[in-house]
Amino acid sequence: MPDVVVVGAGALGASIALELQRSGRTVTVVDKGMSVGGGSTSSSSAVVRYNYSTLDGAISAWESAHRWWSWSDHLDVGEGAGPLATFHRCPMILLESPGFDRARILKHLTDVGVQWEELDSDALAGRFPSIDTRAFFPPRRPDDERFFDEPGDRLDGVLIPDTGFIDDPQLAAVNLMDAARRQGTELRLRTLVVGVAVSGGRVAGVELADGSTIHAPVVVNAAGPWSSALNRLAGVTDAMAVHTRPMRQEVHVVESPPGCGLHDGGVLLADLDLGYYSRPQPGGTLLVGGVEPDCDPLEWVEDPDEVAPTPTVECFEAQVWRLARRLPDLAVPHRPTGLAGVYDVTPDWLPIYDRSSLDGFYLAIGTSGNQFKNAPLVGQMLLDLVDACEAGHDHDADPVTTDCHHIGRTLNLGTFSRLRTEVATSGTVLG
Ligand SMILES: Cc1cc2nc3c(=O)[nH]c(=O)nc-3n(C[C@H](O)[C@H](O)[C@H](O)COP(=O)(O)OP(=O)(O)OC[C@H]3O[C@@H](n4cnc5c(N)ncnc54)[C@H](O)[C@@H]3O)c2cc1C
């Protein structure tokens, strides 16, 4: 019998398995899919940025970045360990919408030690000549007759130089899982959890579709967009103030216009003025995704398994045409290219890293489209929670903290409580 069962072999489940196994526990990871990282991790844009609405959001992203930058050390592997996911540095420009609370974001960045630079409208336009820096607000859909209205004055912006992305998020999950398995973690793919066993008022393991049970005193829900279904099986939903819900989201791929590629002056764009984000990627293309502008309906889904992975013409045109307004040399493809994935969204777009009302049943869920970057740290967060709560500590009354040793900060896990009052955030994937 393992000490811990982790449900979900995505980036988070793999990281949690690694740290719990490193702590001396025996861990079994189960996943209904056929591959490690084959869930929402595989469709991640894998952007690594630090502009979050909460200080703890900025701390966790900045600490995690240091772990991506020393990935082989984090995994404890030497040369020749096989392919490793790679961080590509790519500066980010934040273009705001009216009323955006820039001061709050900059305060968090300054507090944690992230560099930033405010660019006035002349500096922004001068340094990034491939970008039309004029204001297009509010975001519209291309079938809106005002979509091609003449833009307003040129915007200013914030440049954050040390942002970037991970080139292969699924490989990152595989790296973490391989590291956990080298320590002794057991991995069981094609293994569907259909029930949560309870005995004596605490979790006792997971029940599988084949009728068997894996007995364990600790179970971690790292089931990504399927997290709410697993919570219902565990009977913990009613005792949560914050719930998770799957939401469909598309990301499109287009050719980089000149001056916008990864090694060609290209930058990450978090463009709230037009309602999208984009990032260059190796091979001369750009990814473009949405940041939930008011004009785009949110696509809530009941069952993530029913989401087709293909993009739609409507969403493709909305996102890519917005990018084309910002990058006038962009050639818009005739057919949608890209993918559809599923976020696991909370009402305030902050994750839930917490215990639950069922002793021994822990939560690493509600990642709201913005927690891949924190995968290297989430394992340690869950280890700290499990260590404290299993020793009888009352985390709900006195929140556990996690030591972010790379940046010399302490993370308050109470920020990510299932019992929190909804936090005032961006209310979007930016968290
Ligand atoms: C389109 C898209 C773009 C994104 N872009 C970014 C980004 O730029 N930056 C960023 O930081 N984050 C981003 N994210 C978010 C990030 O990818 C996720 O937060 C992260 O990958 C979630 O990892 P996970 O391990 O929690 O979940 P998943 O990778 O979804 O893994 C959950 C696993 O649980 C398994 N599972 C579920 N239920 C069961 C069950 N009952 N029995 C057995 N197995 C089960 C599933 O098969 C799945 O493999 C994006 C997400 C999407 C969808």
PDBQT file of the ligand as one rigid body, heavy atoms in Angstrom, charges set to zero:
ROOT
HETATM    1  C1  LIG A 501      -5.039  26.296 -23.734  1.00  0.00    +0.000 C 
HETATM    2  C2  LIG A 501      -4.300  26.455 -22.439  1.00  0.00    +0.000 A 
HETATM    3  C3  LIG A 501      -3.267  27.398 -22.349  1.00  0.00    +0.000 A 
HETATM    4  C4  LIG A 501      -2.590  27.564 -21.139  1.00  0.00    +0.000 A 
HETATM    5  N1  LIG A 501      -1.549  28.439 -21.082  1.00  0.00    +0.000 NA
HETATM    6  C5  LIG A 501      -0.846  28.583 -19.929  1.00  0.00    +0.000 A 
HETATM    7  C6  LIG A 501       0.268  29.445 -19.873  1.00  0.00    +0.000 A 
HETATM    8  O1  LIG A 501       0.634  30.099 -20.863  1.00  0.00    +0.000 OA
HETATM    9  N2  LIG A 501       0.962  29.538 -18.688  1.00  0.00    +0.000 N 
HETATM   10  C7  LIG A 501       0.579  28.857 -17.575  1.00  0.00    +0.000 A 
HETATM   11  O2  LIG A 501       1.230  29.001 -16.529  1.00  0.00    +0.000 OA
HETATM   12  N3  LIG A 501      -0.479  28.010 -17.606  1.00  0.00    +0.000 NA
HETATM   13  C8  LIG A 501      -1.186  27.860 -18.755  1.00  0.00    +0.000 A 
HETATM   14  N4  LIG A 501      -2.251  26.999 -18.815  1.00  0.00    +0.000 N 
HETATM   15  C9  LIG A 501      -2.650  26.291 -17.593  1.00  0.00    +0.000 C 
HETATM   16  C10 LIG A 501      -1.810  25.067 -17.361  1.00  0.00    +0.000 C 
HETATM   17  O3  LIG A 501      -1.569  24.396 -18.549  1.00  0.00    +0.000 OA
HETATM   18  C11 LIG A 501      -2.516  24.187 -16.344  1.00  0.00    +0.000 C 
HETATM   19  O4  LIG A 501      -2.774  24.966 -15.188  1.00  0.00    +0.000 OA
HETATM   20  C12 LIG A 501      -1.670  22.991 -15.945  1.00  0.00    +0.000 C 
HETATM   21  O5  LIG A 501      -1.078  22.380 -17.049  1.00  0.00    +0.000 OA
HETATM   22  C13 LIG A 501      -2.563  22.023 -15.215  1.00  0.00    +0.000 C 
HETATM   23  O6  LIG A 501      -1.827  20.854 -14.928  1.00  0.00    +0.000 OA
HETATM   24  P1  LIG A 501      -2.495  19.727 -14.054  1.00  0.00    +0.000 P 
HETATM   25  O7  LIG A 501      -1.441  18.699 -13.825  1.00  0.00    +0.000 OA
HETATM   26  O8  LIG A 501      -3.165  20.323 -12.888  1.00  0.00    +0.000 OA
HETATM   27  O9  LIG A 501      -3.699  19.173 -14.959  1.00  0.00    +0.000 OA
HETATM   28  P2  LIG A 501      -3.717  18.227 -16.254  1.00  0.00    +0.000 P 
HETATM   29  O10 LIG A 501      -2.511  18.377 -17.084  1.00  0.00    +0.000 OA
HETATM   30  O11 LIG A 501      -5.031  18.445 -16.916  1.00  0.00    +0.000 OA
HETATM   31  O12 LIG A 501      -3.661  16.771 -15.642  1.00  0.00    +0.000 OA
HETATM   32  C14 LIG A 501      -4.774  16.211 -14.985  1.00  0.00    +0.000 C 
HETATM   33  C15 LIG A 501      -4.750  14.724 -15.267  1.00  0.00    +0.000 C 
HETATM   34  O13 LIG A 501      -5.693  14.108 -14.428  1.00  0.00    +0.000 OA
HETATM   35  C16 LIG A 501      -6.199  12.970 -15.108  1.00  0.00    +0.000 C 
HETATM   36  N5  LIG A 501      -7.467  12.616 -14.504  1.00  0.00    +0.000 N 
HETATM   37  C17 LIG A 501      -8.535  13.432 -14.316  1.00  0.00    +0.000 A 
HETATM   38  N6  LIG A 501      -9.540  12.767 -13.711  1.00  0.00    +0.000 NA
HETATM   39  C18 LIG A 501      -9.108  11.499 -13.516  1.00  0.00    +0.000 A 
HETATM   40  C19 LIG A 501      -9.696  10.345 -12.953  1.00  0.00    +0.000 A 
HETATM   41  N7  LIG A 501     -10.940  10.354 -12.444  1.00  0.00    +0.000 N 
HETATM   42  N8  LIG A 501      -8.963   9.209 -12.926  1.00  0.00    +0.000 NA
HETATM   43  C20 LIG A 501      -7.711   9.201 -13.409  1.00  0.00    +0.000 A 
HETATM   44  N9  LIG A 501      -7.112  10.258 -13.974  1.00  0.00    +0.000 NA
HETATM   45  C21 LIG A 501      -7.787  11.397 -14.019  1.00  0.00    +0.000 A 
HETATM   46  C22 LIG A 501      -6.322  13.459 -16.546  1.00  0.00    +0.000 C 
HETATM   47  O14 LIG A 501      -6.298  12.390 -17.451  1.00  0.00    +0.000 OA
HETATM   48  C23 LIG A 501      -5.122  14.392 -16.702  1.00  0.00    +0.000 C 
HETATM   49  O15 LIG A 501      -4.026  13.773 -17.342  1.00  0.00    +0.000 OA
HETATM   50  C24 LIG A 501      -2.943  26.798 -20.004  1.00  0.00    +0.000 A 
HETATM   51  C25 LIG A 501      -3.968  25.837 -20.109  1.00  0.00    +0.000 A 
HETATM   52  C26 LIG A 501      -4.626  25.664 -21.312  1.00  0.00    +0.000 A 
HETATM   53  C27 LIG A 501      -5.717  24.640 -21.404  1.00  0.00    +0.000 C 
ENDROOT
TORSDOF 0
